[in-house]
Structures are given as structure tokens and as C-alpha cells.
């Protein structure tokens, strides 16, 4: 743990792939015809202060095509 607020900040970016259609676990069809190609990405930016454990996040979403 750091001695002062803001001394150490952890930053993470997580990219998430959205679903356009249901997958093979729902349809029971493993042939791959239900793939969500070109659906784009959603990004979540996270920041956590090591001293106070105060956190913040921002959803940065955009789509391709």
C-alpha cells in the first residue's frame, strides 16, 4: 500500500467482444455458422488508486462497419 493518495495508480484496459447472434451452446449447432464476425469491440478503461482503493471506470464503445 502506498503512503499517499495518487502515489501509485493501477490502470487497466479490457477489450470485450460483443455478440451479434447466439452461439453454439444455445443453438446446439457447432458448425460455426453463427459467428459474430465484424461486430466491433467494446473497451473498458479502469483506474484504481493503491492508497485509498478508490476506483473509476469508463466504457469506450464503438463498432466497426
C-alpha positions in Angstrom: 0.0 0.0 0.0 1.3 3.4 -0.9 1.9 6.2 1.6 -0.1 9.0 -0.1 -3.2 9.0 -2.3 -2.3 9.1 -6.0 1.2 7.9 -5.5 0.6 4.5 -7.2 -2.3 4.2 -9.7 -3.2 0.9 -11.4 -4.6 1.4 -15.0 -6.1 -1.5 -17.0 -7.8 -1.6 -20.4 -10.1 -4.6 -21.1 -11.4 -5.3 -24.6 -14.7 -7.2 -24.8 -16.2 -8.8 -27.9 -20.0 -8.3 -28.2 -22.3 -10.9 -29.5 -24.5 -10.3 -32.6 -26.1 -13.7 -32.6 -26.5 -16.6 -30.1 -23.7 -19.2 -30.0 -23.4 -22.9 -30.5 -24.2 -23.6 -26.8 -27.7 -22.2 -27.3 -28.4 -23.4 -30.8 -26.7 -26.8 -30.5 -25.1 -26.3 -33.9 -21.3 -26.4 -33.7 -20.8 -25.9 -37.4 -19.7 -22.2 -36.9 -22.4 -20.6 -39.0 -23.4 -18.4 -36.0 -20.1 -16.5 -35.6 -20.3 -12.8 -34.9 -17.6 -11.6 -37.2 -17.2 -7.8 -37.6 -19.2 -7.0 -34.5 -16.6 -4.5 -33.3 -15.1 -4.2 -29.8 -16.1 -2.6 -26.5 -13.3 -1.2 -24.3 -13.5 -0.6 -20.6 -10.8 1.6 -19.0 -10.2 1.1 -15.3 -8.2 3.1 -12.8 -7.6 2.1 -9.1 -5.7 4.2 -6.5 -3.5 2.0 -4.4 -3.8 4.0 -1.2 -7.5 4.7 -0.9 -8.7 1.9 -3.2 -10.9 4.4 -5.0 -11.7 3.2 -8.4 -13.2 4.5 -11.6 -14.2 3.1 -14.9 -15.2 4.3 -18.3 -16.9 2.4 -21.2 -15.4 3.3 -24.5 -17.6 1.6 -27.1 -17.5 1.7 -30.8 -18.5 -0.6 -33.7 -16.9 -1.5 -37.0 -18.6 -1.3 -40.3 
